[in-house]
Amino acid sequence: MNEILDRIALCVESGKINKSSPYPPNLKDQDGADELAKRALDEGVKPDEILENALIPAMARVGDKFSKKEIYVPQMLMAAKAMNSAMVHLKPYFQSGETKRKGKVIIGTVSGDLHDIGKNLVAMMMEGGGWEVIDLGVDVSAEKFLKALDENPGAIVGLSALLTTTMENMKKIVATIKEKYSDSKILVGGAPVTMDYCIKIGADFYAPDPQGAVNYLKKLAS
Ligand code: B1M
């Protein structure tokens, strides 16, 4: 069993999505995360084991390498895609409640802002980390975040902003959420955002990258 989990982890870490994907060249014509995850489930490996012993550690290594600038956005996107192709097979088990998630995160790019590549990476890393992610997309207003919180009480909120102009909207969204849900936990991120800004606007945590976001969630859960 360890062998198939190691192979899934290798595929995720190196961005090997499926058999037909040509990247990376050294794994050409071999099964990717897609086929291997399906095969592991068919062979009776539990979805939790695939998540905990293959996908999570692989994505954690990807996140660490990205933080240390050993890999860049294209490799991280390929890894995220490979992880997603495995997650497709695992999702029905999580959705059926057979596998317990660690908690819920509501994530979105703040109003006025259409950048979503970084937010999507963060969301995928969170899913890979065992969290249920409710992705509200881009240009998300304070009202939409509040509605999602009303429907998912206690969920952690993640806000992404890529523009200096929309950072101001992030501030307003944090204030609106905290006014109604003072106990809520709000994580903020995005290229122009800093820890100083996070403190200034009353958010709870700033993560510079997806791994930092997942580490924060891990800390909250423990
Ligand atoms: Co725009 N854009 N863009 N853009 N764009 C930037 C951000 C900019 C820095 C380019 C520049 O001028 N050098 C600049 C912002 C300047 C500023 O405000 N200081 C800019 C501008 C000005 C604009 C427009 C205004 C341009 C115009 O129309 N005149 C316009 C705004 C549209 C809008 O949002 N209303 C615009 C539009 C676009 C595109 C639509 C063309 C496209 C977005 C496509 C998409 O996202 N689907 C785009 C792109 C691609 C960029 C750049 C080139 C790349 C952004 C990106 O995806 N980076 C960007 C310049 C740059 O960054 N080099 C730029 C890769 C991504 C993985 O990184 O998003 O930072 P990032 O996410 C990181 C971290 O920040 C963190 O984790 C991720 C992975 O490490 N992170 C979080 C992100 N969210 C997080 C949340 C967390 C935790 C961590 O917790 C919840």
Residues whose N, C-alpha, C, O or C-beta is under 5 A from the ligand:
A	BS01	B1M	V73 G112 D113 L114 H115 D116 I117 G118 K119 L121 V122 G158 L159 S160 L162 L163 T164 T165 L187 V188 G189 G190 A191 A207 P208 D209 P210 A213
